[in-house]
Amino acid sequence: FRVDVADNVFSRERGLSGRPALAPDAGMLFVFRLPWKYSFWMRGMKFPIDIILIRKGRIADILEDAQPPDGWSFLSLPRLKPRFAADMVLEVAAGAIREAGIKVGDRVVVK
């Protein structure tokens, strides 16, 4: 995947919000200093995504087909809460994980 990197508070908060779509080979890589169970929101999202949680260069968990919220307010915006800590999170277009055959335990290489 060719990704945009979100490695600071501003870029992580904005994420993929406001984009009309995401190409099948594109994504956003969230990079964190420490592994943690970071929660994610889909504020301003217009399309579903797959979420890949990465820890120490391996896929720790996968959330497929996360849907953008419909009719939300900021206070009631749902948060996606992972089961495992991650030091990176990759968001890609919904279906990309299945199409690429990605699974938990796979090695991740960031260039």
N, C-alpha and C positions, 0 to 999 in steps of 0.2 A: 504494500500500500504506500502511496505517496501521502504524507500527512503534514498538516499544520501542527506546530508544537505549542501547547499551552503550558508554559512553565513559570508563570507568575500569577498573582492574585487576579489581576484584571483579565488576562486572557483565559484563565480557568473559569472565571465567573461568566464571561461572555460565551465561551464554548462555541457550539454550532448554532446558537440562537440567531434567528433572522435569515438564515440561508434558505433559499427556495428548495434545494435538493443537495444531494451528495453523490458524486460519481462513484461507480462501483469499485474503482481502485483507489479511492481517496478516503481520508479519515482525519481524525484529530487525536493526537497523542498528548495526554495529560501527564506531566512529569512532576513527581513529588520528591521532596528531600528525604522523607521518612515513610516507611510502609505504615499504612493505617487503613481502617475501614471507612474510606471517604464516601460520603453520600453524594448523589448527583441529582440535579433537577433538570427538567427539560423545558425551562422557561423560554418562550418564544420559538420553540421548535415547530417545524412544519412537516416533518416526515419521521417515520420510525427508524430506529437504529439498533444495531447489535453492539454490545459493550463487552470488551475483553479486559479482564483484570489480570495484571502482570506483576509478578513478584520474583525478584532475583533472576530475571531472564527467562522465566517460564510462565505459561498461562496457568493462573491459579483458579479462575472461574470465568464463566461466560453467561451473559444475560442476553438472550435473543429476543428480537422484535419488541423492544421497548417503544411504546406508543407515546406520541406527544399528548400532553393534557388537553382536554377539551373543556372550555368554559371555566377556566380557573381564575382565582385571584391570587395575589402574591402570598397571602397568609395561608391559603389552602393548597398551595402548590405541592403535589406529591413529591416525595424524595425517594430515589432508588437507593436502597441500602444493601451493600454487598455482604456476603457471608464471610469473606476472607479479606485480610489486609492486602494492599497492593502498593507498589511504589510507582507504577505507571498504569494508565488506563487508556485503552484505545477504543474510540468510537468510530464505527464504520456503518455504511448503509445496511439496513435490515436485509437479511438474506446472504450477505457477503461471507459470514462465517460458514454457513452450510455450503455455499458455492465453493469456497476455498478448502473445505475439509478440515477446518481448524478445530482442535479439541484441547481439553484440559490436559496439562502436562507438556504440550508442545513447547519447544524452544523458540524464543523470540530474539531476533537480531535487529538492532537499531543502528542504521548507518548514519 
